[in-house]
Amino acid sequence: MKRLTSMLGREPSREYEYQCLACSEHFVTDEAHMARVSCPGCGSADVRSVAAEH
């Protein structure tokens, strides 16, 4: 990780996938803390983490 940081000048960003429990929208964000995540579609904070299928 230190090598990547020194090469890029910053840490590589990670993506986290969530599903809104209110409207079922799936979305991706760089925010890891579910308490700070809200659905971009309906604004609900009632979301769950979804395992990325990569």
N, CA, C and O of each residue as an XYZ file, in Angstrom:
216
protein
N       0.825     -1.186      0.000
C       0.000      0.000      0.000
C       0.872      1.253      0.000
O       0.564      2.228     -0.686
N       1.949      1.225      0.763
C       2.843      2.385      0.807
C       3.424      2.664     -0.569
O       3.589      3.820     -0.958
N       3.735      1.601     -1.303
C       4.300      1.776     -2.641
C       3.283      2.434     -3.576
O       3.630      3.336     -4.337
N       2.034      1.984     -3.517
C       0.992      2.600     -4.333
C       0.782      4.056     -3.964
O       0.632      4.912     -4.836
N       0.772      4.332     -2.673
C       0.588      5.702     -2.211
C       1.709      6.588     -2.715
O       1.466      7.714     -3.147
N       2.938      6.086     -2.664
C       4.060      6.898     -3.125
C       4.012      7.086     -4.639
O       4.414      8.139     -5.134
N       3.535      6.103     -5.379
C       3.446      6.210     -6.830
C       2.314      7.148     -7.254
O       2.477      7.939     -8.184
N       1.185      7.062     -6.584
C       0.021      7.847     -6.965
C      -0.057      9.193     -6.252
O      -0.753     10.103     -6.703
N       0.654      9.313     -5.145
C       0.570     10.528     -4.351
C      -0.615     10.517     -3.404
O      -0.836     11.478     -2.667
N      -1.366      9.446     -3.423
C      -2.530      9.284     -2.532
C      -2.874      7.799     -2.461
O      -2.382      6.995     -3.252
N      -3.721      7.452     -1.507
C      -4.158      6.059     -1.423
C      -5.177      5.788     -2.529
O      -5.982      6.660     -2.853
N      -5.149      4.578     -3.115
C      -6.152      4.248     -4.128
C      -7.537      4.205     -3.482
O      -7.688      3.720     -2.360
N      -8.543      4.710     -4.189
C      -9.889      4.724     -3.623
C     -10.545      3.357     -3.782
O     -10.302      2.633     -4.748
N     -11.369      3.034     -2.818
C     -12.114      1.784     -2.856
C     -13.563      2.118     -3.133
O     -14.015      3.227     -2.849
N     -14.287      1.173     -3.682
C     -15.707      1.356     -3.937
C     -16.492      0.374     -3.091
O     -16.082     -0.772     -2.906
N     -17.617      0.827     -2.584
C     -18.492      0.016     -1.750
C     -19.876      0.008     -2.372
O     -20.401      1.054     -2.754
N     -20.462     -1.176     -2.471
C     -21.770     -1.327     -3.101
C     -22.837     -1.460     -2.029
O     -22.670     -2.187     -1.049
N     -23.934     -0.746     -2.231
C     -25.049     -0.754     -1.283
C     -26.358     -0.964     -2.023
O     -26.459     -0.741     -3.229
N     -27.358     -1.399     -1.267
C     -28.724     -1.488     -1.783
C     -29.639     -0.755     -0.822
O     -29.568     -0.942      0.392
N     -30.497      0.081     -1.381
C     -31.469      0.807     -0.573
C     -32.603     -0.133     -0.206
O     -33.151     -0.814     -1.072
N     -32.956     -0.174      1.063
C     -34.046     -1.042      1.508
C     -35.405     -0.384      1.298
O     -36.433     -1.056      1.381
N     -35.426      0.918      1.028
C     -36.686      1.622      0.794
C     -37.142      1.492     -0.665
O     -38.315      1.225     -0.928
N     -36.206      1.682     -1.618
C     -36.606      1.661     -3.038
C     -35.896      0.579     -3.851
O     -36.147      0.449     -5.049
N     -35.016     -0.198     -3.223
C     -34.286     -1.322     -3.840
C     -33.201     -0.907     -4.835
O     -32.653     -1.763     -5.530
N     -32.883      0.373     -4.918
C     -31.827      0.817     -5.842
C     -30.467      0.319     -5.374
O     -30.148      0.366     -4.186
N     -29.668     -0.161     -6.328
C     -28.280     -0.539     -6.068
C     -27.413      0.637     -6.468
O     -27.652      1.263     -7.500
N     -26.399      0.948     -5.655
C     -25.503      2.045     -5.987
C     -24.137      1.799     -5.392
O     -23.980      0.992     -4.476
N     -23.141      2.505     -5.922
C     -21.754      2.367     -5.508
C     -21.272      3.723     -5.016
O     -21.589      4.757     -5.603
N     -20.505      3.710     -3.937
C     -19.936      4.937     -3.385
C     -18.558      4.638     -2.822
O     -18.197      3.476     -2.638
N     -17.797      5.669     -2.554
C     -16.487      5.467     -1.934
C     -16.573      5.571     -0.414
O     -15.553      5.499      0.272
N     -17.784      5.739      0.115
C     -17.992      5.840      1.566
C     -18.105      4.448      2.183
O     -18.963      3.656      1.790
N     -17.241      4.155      3.147
C     -17.221      2.838      3.778
C     -18.180      2.739      4.970
O     -18.591      1.639      5.340
N     -18.535      3.861      5.564
C     -19.355      3.847      6.776
C     -20.831      3.967      6.434
O     -21.280      5.010      5.959
N     -21.586      2.899      6.675
C     -23.001      2.885      6.320
C     -23.786      4.009      6.997
O     -24.797      4.461      6.459
N     -23.339      4.466      8.162
C     -24.045      5.538      8.857
C     -23.997      6.849      8.070
O     -24.814      7.739      8.305
N     -23.061      6.974      7.150
C     -22.915      8.199      6.347
C     -23.500      8.071      4.946
O     -23.459      9.023      4.167
N     -24.048      6.891      4.618
C     -24.529      6.624      3.267
C     -26.030      6.827      3.181
O     -26.779      6.404      4.062
N     -26.460      7.479      2.112
C     -27.887      7.573      1.824
C     -28.095      7.284      0.341
O     -27.203      7.502     -0.479
N     -29.252      6.803      0.019
C     -29.581      6.421     -1.355
C     -29.631      7.659     -2.249
O     -30.298      8.638     -1.916
N     -28.931      7.619     -3.380
C     -28.975      8.764     -4.299
C     -30.323      8.890     -5.003
O     -30.654      9.954     -5.526
N     -31.096      7.812     -5.017
C     -32.396      7.830     -5.695
C     -33.507      8.441     -4.863
O     -34.243      9.310     -5.332
N     -33.628      7.974     -3.605
C     -34.741      8.432     -2.775
C     -34.301      9.169     -1.516
O     -35.128      9.772     -0.833
N     -33.004      9.129     -1.202
C     -32.491      9.846     -0.038
C     -32.559      9.081      1.273
O     -32.131      9.592      2.308
N     -33.084      7.877      1.248
C     -33.198      7.076      2.464
C     -31.824      6.660      2.986
O     -30.915      6.372      2.207
N     -31.685      6.632      4.300
C     -30.452      6.156      4.925
C     -30.573      4.682      5.307
O     -29.665      4.127      5.925
N     -31.676      4.054      4.947
C     -31.928      2.646      5.253
C     -31.310      1.800      4.136
O     -31.995      1.394      3.198
N     -30.007      1.542      4.254
C     -29.275      0.819      3.216
C     -28.561     -0.381      3.826
O     -28.343     -0.458      5.035
N     -28.202     -1.318      2.941
C     -27.404     -2.461      3.387
C     -26.242     -2.628      2.433
O     -26.336     -2.288      1.253
N     -25.150     -3.151      2.951
C     -23.961     -3.400      2.158
C     -24.188     -4.643      1.307
O     -24.769     -5.627      1.766
N     -23.726     -4.587      0.073
C     -23.869     -5.712     -0.847
C     -22.471     -6.137     -1.271
O     -21.645     -5.292     -1.614
N     -22.199     -7.437     -1.249
C     -20.897     -7.936     -1.685
C     -20.744     -7.703     -3.185
O     -21.614     -8.067     -3.976
N     -19.635     -7.099     -3.557
C     -19.377     -6.846     -4.972
C     -19.163     -8.164     -5.695
O     -18.506     -9.065     -5.173
N     -19.712     -8.278     -6.886
C     -19.617     -9.516     -7.678
C     -18.555     -9.353     -8.754
O     -18.871     -9.370     -9.943
N     -17.285     -9.192     -8.343
C     -16.185     -8.995     -9.298
C     -15.372    -10.243     -9.364
O     -14.391    -10.303    -10.106
